[in-house]
Amino acid sequence: MQFQQNVPLAPLTTFQIGGPARWFAEAASEEDIAHAVEFAERRGLRLLVLGGGSNLLVSDAGFPGLILRIALKGIVRRDGPAGAAEFSVAAGEAWDGFVAHAVAEGCAGVECLSGIPGSAGATPVQNVGAYGQEVSQTILRVRVYDRTQSRFLELPAAECGFAYRRSIFNSTLRERYIVSRVDFALRPDGAPMLAYAELRRHFAAGEGRPGLREVREAVRSIRAGKGMLIVEGDPDSRSAGSFFKNPVVPEEKLDRIAQAWDVSRDSIPHYPAGPGRVKLPAAWLVEQAGFHKGYALGAAGISSRHALALVNRGGATASEVAALRDCIVEAVERRFGVVLEPEPVWVA
Ligand code: EPU
């Protein structure tokens, strides 16, 4: 295992932004993970894990510690209880590669998560979700290196604290665990999930029920239409996907916004989010606050196809993106009294 110095991080991120890592190493095995932790601890370095680099914004100064890129590979299938198909997926596998594999094997449960960039090991961290599915619905357990006990252990899903874009891995126990493998329970020959209105509309005109492959292709094409597929040379995909979480607010907040604007509450897009609470689409708030698709501030900007994706228009610095982020957060708060929370991890 090699420990390199001053390695540029920008090329390793989908944003293509950021300074160097003081130290950089790649883990191809669990032994490598333990070894890297020991290396960092001996030198008093912070250690940060890099998966696919699709959900982070690296500061212009870079990272003063050790960046550990997880490169463990392998997918193993076995029969689980109650007819389930269990897949053990090494953390360094590309997420969309695993989805393609599951769909090809006729196994349902992750097909709506097609086309999401990044690594499989990163998916439990922010409980990746799209089009009605979240990885927490199919994760059985997560195998991790526990930096406190200096050993590997397996956390059942119930201990992962999953919620909307949240888990113990990005909140209460942040930086304690390094994910090495994720186990999923999928349904062999299962029917695809068609929960999301936009996805159902896609198939409304067709005949018969679409299969897993059709749903995968539909999700990929919907994402492509929003610039949310990583396509080489497409400036809209030099981003970290959704830059803000969709805020969940008490229903009264929605009523107050409707009152203040003198419109009906149904003219404001919102979705149920548990008792007495609604989720507001951050993309809508951003646009209403004056930041339209294609908006530019220096070399940072907003995707021309989705208002929630901040993009690097070419040669942007992290401070330019941060300046745009701050303008948006301030304007949305002023207009709606809602504070948007960034979704990508800020690396500094
Ligand atoms: N909207 C706008 N302007 C836009 C786009 C959307 O006003 O430019 C409004 C519309 O009212 C639309 C609503 O926002 O109905 C929702 O938009 P969309 O269906 O595109 O989903 P989203 O809420 O913006 C979330 C996830 C995505 C995920 C999609 C599909 C978050 C933060 N984002 O986006 O996840 O792919 O739903 O399920 O929850 C990501 O996390 O990086 C990500 C891409």
Boltz pocket constraint, residues with backbone or C-beta under 6 A from the ligand:
constraints:
  - pocket:
      binder: B
      contacts: [[A, 129], [A, 130], [A, 131], [A, 132], [A, 198], [A, 226], [A, 228], [A, 240], [A, 241], [A, 242], [A, 243], [A, 244], [A, 245], [A, 246], [A, 269], [A, 281], [A, 282], [A, 283], [A, 284], [A, 285], [A, 287], [A, 293], [A, 305], [A, 306], [A, 307], [A, 308], [A, 343]]
      max_distance: 6.0
